[in-house]
Amino acid sequence: MKKIFVAGLSVVFAFSSLFAQEKIYLWPEKTAPGSKNVNVQNEIIERSKVEGVNDRAEMGITQPYMTLYKAKNPNGVAVLIAPGGAYQRVVFDVEGADRAKLYCENGYTVFVLNYRLPGDGHAEGAYAPLADAQRAIRIIRSKASEYGVNPEKIGVMGSSAGGHLASCLGTMYEEKIGSKIDEIDDVYARPDFMMLCYPVITMQDAGTHAGSRKVLLGEKPKKKMQLAFSTDLLVTDKTPQTFIALSQNDGSVKLYYNGVAFAHKLSEKGVPYELHIFQDGKHGFKTNDPNATCKDWQQISLKWLNDYVNK
């Protein structure tokens, strides 16, 4: 794996020339308020072994940011993407920029979030990623006219641990984290819709993704913290409408304790949702079967967006 060290996060990453892009730091001083005393090495690792194909992961983030991908013909809907990485890294190509392309081509304005990781010693601890996600939604909503989006059509998408973060945002948007920095912190942080791909949901002993929980909550988290971050237990009738995509043979995240459990709670609370469980897809929809139906998951998610969000 090739490591690319980034000093001060001053690099704007390449993407298709079809889409204008902009790097947006979340906090006024770039370094997040709870990260001023954190001493970690920011680095980007290139994991791809294929020439010309990027699969980068970022770690040691103290200056969280989002990258804006603009649609040529924007439809007014924004999607904030939280990539996964077991809360140990942010895999911002395969679960971020690569997915932005289809949505941008179809009019959606996309922001890919490189958020802080909870194991790095930030003052907010387990709440650091959520603080960044809340701030991202608030920035997008506060500058909706500048970005060409409808402030009432801003949603979040997340995969794996990023799916947990997205579901945290959709259920814990009113959580007070840290002190107020500026007027942006007064903006409503609730996403208008969610898209969860093979998400980590539960933090309870039965069914949790052990790697994600260990980084988020520690080696032996107290029951109170397990419950506080099990987002299926936090669903209310105010939780945003949700699209969920899973695979039956996911060997990393047990779907019935996670994505299916979340869908069950949505159903109980009367929240509209759409659930797809593909027979083959494994974790990340990384199957060797070129005909597997999970190959169409993003087109299916686009249809859901067109039918239920952009209407």
C-alpha positions as CSV (number, residue, x, y, z in Angstrom):
1,M,0.0,0.0,0.0
2,K,1.3,3.4,-0.9
3,K,1.2,6.1,1.8
4,I,0.7,9.7,0.8
5,F,1.4,12.1,3.7
6,V,-0.6,15.3,3.6
7,A,0.6,18.4,5.4
8,G,-2.3,20.6,6.5
9,L,-4.7,18.8,4.3
10,S,-4.1,21.3,1.5
11,V,-4.6,18.8,-1.3
12,V,-7.7,18.9,-3.5
13,F,-8.2,15.4,-4.8
14,A,-8.7,14.7,-8.5
15,F,-12.1,13.6,-9.8
16,S,-13.7,13.4,-13.2
17,S,-13.3,16.7,-15.1
18,L,-17.1,16.5,-15.7
19,F,-17.7,17.8,-12.2
20,A,-16.5,21.0,-10.6
21,Q,-15.4,20.4,-7.0
22,E,-14.5,22.4,-3.9
23,K,-13.0,21.5,-0.6
24,I,-14.9,22.8,2.4
25,Y,-13.5,22.8,5.9
26,L,-16.1,22.3,8.6
27,W,-14.7,24.5,11.3
28,P,-13.6,28.2,11.2
29,E,-10.0,27.4,12.2
30,K,-9.8,24.2,10.1
31,T,-8.8,22.2,13.1
32,A,-11.9,21.1,14.9
33,P,-12.6,22.6,18.4
34,G,-12.1,19.3,20.1
35,S,-8.9,18.4,18.2
36,K,-6.6,21.2,19.2
37,N,-4.6,19.0,21.6
38,V,-4.7,15.9,19.4
39,N,-1.4,14.7,18.1
40,V,-1.9,12.3,15.3
41,Q,-0.2,12.0,11.9
42,N,-2.6,12.7,9.0
43,E,-2.0,10.3,6.2
44,I,-3.7,9.0,3.1
45,I,-3.1,5.4,2.0
46,E,-3.6,4.3,-1.6
47,R,-4.9,0.7,-1.4
48,S,-5.6,0.1,-5.0
49,K,-3.2,-2.2,-7.0
50,V,-4.8,-1.2,-10.3
51,E,-3.1,1.6,-12.3
52,G,-5.4,4.6,-12.7
53,V,-7.9,3.3,-10.1
54,N,-8.0,5.1,-6.7
55,D,-8.9,3.4,-3.4
56,R,-7.7,5.8,-0.9
57,A,-8.2,5.8,2.9
58,E,-7.6,8.8,5.2
59,M,-6.6,8.6,8.8
60,G,-5.4,11.0,11.6
61,I,-8.0,13.6,10.7
62,T,-8.1,16.7,12.9
63,Q,-9.2,19.2,10.2
64,P,-12.4,17.5,8.9
65,Y,-13.8,18.6,5.6
66,M,-16.2,17.8,2.8
67,T,-15.6,17.8,-0.9
68,L,-18.3,19.3,-3.0
69,Y,-19.2,17.6,-6.4
70,K,-21.5,19.9,-8.5
71,A,-24.0,18.6,-10.9
72,K,-24.1,20.2,-14.3
73,N,-27.9,20.5,-14.1
74,P,-28.7,20.6,-10.4
75,N,-32.1,19.4,-9.3
76,G,-31.9,21.1,-5.9
77,V,-31.3,17.9,-3.9
78,A,-28.1,17.5,-1.9
79,V,-26.6,14.2,-0.6
80,L,-23.9,14.2,2.1
81,I,-21.9,11.0,1.8
82,A,-20.2,9.5,4.9
83,P,-17.8,6.8,3.7
84,G,-17.0,3.8,5.9
85,G,-13.8,2.2,7.2
86,A,-14.7,0.6,10.6
87,Y,-14.2,4.0,12.3
88,Q,-10.4,3.4,11.7
89,R,-10.2,5.2,8.4
90,V,-12.3,7.0,5.9
91,V,-12.4,5.2,2.5
92,F,-13.3,8.3,0.5
93,D,-13.0,6.9,-3.0
94,V,-14.9,3.6,-3.2
95,E,-17.6,4.7,-0.7
96,G,-17.4,8.4,-1.5
97,A,-16.2,10.0,-4.8
98,D,-16.9,6.9,-6.9
99,R,-20.6,7.0,-5.8
100,A,-20.9,10.7,-6.2
101,K,-20.5,10.3,-10.0
102,L,-23.9,8.7,-10.8
103,Y,-25.8,11.1,-8.5
104,C,-24.1,14.1,-10.0
105,E,-24.8,12.9,-13.5
106,N,-28.5,12.8,-12.5
107,G,-28.7,16.3,-11.0
108,Y,-27.8,15.6,-7.4
109,T,-25.3,17.9,-5.6
110,V,-23.0,15.7,-3.5
111,F,-20.7,16.4,-0.6
112,V,-18.2,13.6,0.5
113,L,-17.4,13.9,4.2
114,N,-13.9,13.2,5.6
115,Y,-14.8,13.1,9.3
116,R,-12.7,12.7,12.4
117,L,-12.2,9.2,13.8
118,P,-13.2,8.5,17.4
119,G,-10.1,6.6,18.4
120,D,-7.7,9.5,17.9
121,G,-8.3,11.2,21.2
122,H,-10.6,14.1,20.3
123,A,-12.3,15.9,23.2
124,E,-15.7,14.8,21.9
125,G,-14.7,11.1,22.1
126,A,-17.3,8.8,20.5
127,Y,-19.3,11.9,19.5
128,A,-16.6,13.5,17.3
129,P,-17.8,11.9,14.0
130,L,-21.4,13.0,14.8
131,A,-20.2,16.5,15.6
132,D,-18.6,16.7,12.1
133,A,-21.7,15.3,10.4
134,Q,-24.0,17.7,12.2
135,R,-21.7,20.6,11.2
136,A,-21.7,19.4,7.6
137,I,-25.4,19.4,7.3
138,R,-25.6,22.8,9.0
139,I,-23.1,24.3,6.5
140,I,-25.0,22.9,3.5
141,R,-28.3,24.1,4.8
142,S,-27.0,27.5,5.8
143,K,-25.5,28.0,2.4
144,A,-28.2,26.2,0.4
145,S,-28.8,29.1,-2.0
146,E,-25.0,29.3,-2.7
147,Y,-24.8,25.6,-3.4
148,G,-28.1,25.6,-5.5
149,V,-30.0,23.2,-3.2
150,N,-33.3,23.2,-1.5
151,P,-32.7,23.5,2.3
152,E,-35.5,21.0,2.8
153,K,-34.0,18.4,0.5
154,I,-30.6,17.6,2.1
155,G,-30.0,14.0,3.0
156,V,-27.2,11.7,4.2
157,M,-25.8,8.5,2.8
158,G,-23.4,6.2,4.6
159,S,-21.8,2.8,4.2
160,S,-20.7,0.3,6.8
161,A,-19.4,2.4,9.8
162,G,-20.3,5.4,7.7
163,G,-23.8,4.0,7.7
164,H,-23.7,4.0,11.4
165,L,-22.6,7.6,11.4
166,A,-25.4,8.5,8.9
167,S,-28.0,6.7,11.1
168,C,-26.6,8.6,14.1
169,L,-27.2,11.8,12.3
170,G,-30.7,10.8,11.4
171,T,-31.6,9.9,15.0
172,M,-29.3,12.1,17.1
173,Y,-29.5,15.3,15.1
174,E,-30.5,17.3,18.2
175,E,-27.6,16.0,20.3
176,K,-25.7,18.9,21.9
177,I,-22.0,18.3,21.3
178,G,-19.4,20.8,22.6
179,S,-19.9,24.6,22.8
180,K,-21.4,26.8,20.2
181,I,-18.8,28.1,17.7
182,D,-20.8,30.4,15.5
183,E,-24.3,31.0,14.1
184,I,-24.0,28.0,11.9
185,D,-24.3,25.8,15.0
186,D,-27.9,27.1,15.4
187,V,-29.0,25.6,12.1
188,Y,-31.2,22.6,12.1
189,A,-29.1,19.4,11.7
190,R,-31.8,16.9,10.8
191,P,-31.3,15.3,7.4
192,D,-34.4,15.1,5.2
193,F,-33.6,11.5,4.1
194,M,-31.1,8.7,4.7
195,M,-29.5,6.1,2.5
196,L,-27.8,3.3,4.4
197,C,-25.7,0.7,2.7
198,Y,-24.8,-2.4,4.7
199,P,-24.8,-0.2,7.8
200,V,-23.4,-0.9,11.2
201,I,-26.4,-0.1,13.5
202,T,-26.2,-1.9,16.9
203,M,-23.5,-1.5,19.5
204,Q,-24.9,-4.2,21.7
205,D,-23.0,-7.4,22.3
206,A,-25.3,-9.5,20.2
207,G,-24.8,-8.6,16.5
208,T,-22.4,-5.6,16.7
209,H,-19.5,-5.2,14.4
210,A,-16.7,-5.7,16.9
211,G,-14.1,-3.7,15.1
212,S,-16.2,-0.6,14.7
213,R,-17.5,-0.7,18.3
214,K,-14.0,-1.1,19.7
215,V,-12.8,2.1,18.1
216,L,-16.0,4.0,18.8
217,L,-16.7,3.0,22.4
218,G,-13.6,1.2,23.6
219,E,-12.7,-2.4,24.4
220,K,-15.4,-3.0,27.0
221,P,-18.0,-0.3,26.7
222,K,-20.6,0.1,29.4
223,K,-24.1,-0.9,28.6
224,K,-25.3,2.7,28.8
225,M,-22.9,3.6,25.9
226,Q,-23.9,0.5,23.9
227,L,-27.5,1.6,24.1
228,A,-26.8,5.3,23.4
229,F,-25.1,4.4,20.1
230,S,-27.4,1.6,18.9
231,T,-29.4,3.7,16.5
232,D,-32.2,1.2,16.0
233,L,-33.2,2.0,19.5
234,L,-33.3,5.7,18.8
235,V,-35.8,5.7,15.9
236,T,-38.8,7.9,16.4
237,D,-41.6,9.0,14.1
238,K,-39.4,12.1,13.3
239,T,-36.6,9.9,11.8
240,P,-36.2,10.7,8.1
241,Q,-37.4,8.4,5.3
242,T,-34.8,5.8,4.6
243,F,-33.4,3.7,1.8
244,I,-31.5,0.6,3.0
245,A,-29.4,-1.8,0.9
246,L,-28.0,-5.1,2.3
247,S,-26.6,-8.4,1.2
248,Q,-27.8,-11.7,2.6
249,N,-24.2,-13.1,2.7
250,D,-22.6,-10.1,4.4
251,G,-19.9,-11.8,6.5
252,S,-18.8,-8.6,8.4
253,V,-22.0,-6.9,9.5
254,K,-24.9,-9.2,10.6
255,L,-27.8,-7.8,8.7
256,Y,-30.6,-8.9,11.0
257,Y,-29.1,-7.2,14.0
258,N,-28.2,-4.1,12.0
259,G,-29.9,-3.0,8.7
260,V,-33.0,-5.2,9.2
261,A,-33.4,-4.2,12.8
262,F,-33.3,-0.6,11.8
263,A,-36.0,-1.2,9.1
264,H,-38.1,-3.0,11.7
265,K,-38.0,0.1,14.0
266,L,-38.8,2.4,11.1
267,S,-41.8,0.2,10.4
268,E,-42.9,0.3,14.0
269,K,-42.7,4.1,14.1
270,G,-44.5,4.6,10.7
271,V,-41.4,6.1,9.0
272,P,-41.4,5.4,5.2
273,Y,-38.5,3.2,4.1
274,E,-37.4,0.9,1.3
275,L,-35.4,-2.2,2.1
276,H,-33.4,-4.2,-0.4
277,I,-31.6,-7.5,0.6
278,F,-29.6,-8.9,-2.2
279,Q,-28.8,-12.6,-2.3
280,D,-25.1,-12.1,-3.2
281,G,-23.0,-9.1,-2.4
282,K,-21.0,-9.8,0.7
283,H,-19.9,-6.7,2.6
284,G,-19.5,-3.7,0.4
285,F,-21.3,-5.5,-2.5
286,K,-17.9,-7.0,-3.4
287,T,-19.0,-10.1,-5.1
288,N,-17.2,-12.0,-7.9
289,D,-20.5,-12.7,-9.6
290,P,-20.9,-10.2,-12.5
291,N,-24.6,-11.0,-12.7
292,A,-25.4,-10.5,-9.1
293,T,-28.4,-8.2,-8.6
294,C,-26.4,-6.1,-6.0
295,K,-24.5,-4.7,-9.0
296,D,-27.6,-2.5,-9.6
297,W,-27.9,-1.2,-6.1
298,Q,-26.9,2.4,-6.9
299,Q,-29.3,2.6,-9.8
300,I,-32.0,1.3,-7.5
301,S,-31.1,4.0,-4.9
302,L,-31.2,6.6,-7.7
303,K,-34.8,5.5,-8.6
304,W,-35.8,5.8,-4.9
305,L,-34.3,9.3,-4.8
306,N,-36.1,10.3,-8.0
307,D,-39.4,8.8,-6.8
308,Y,-39.5,9.8,-3.2
309,V,-37.1,12.7,-2.6
310,N,-36.9,14.7,-5.9
311,K,-40.6,15.0,-6.6
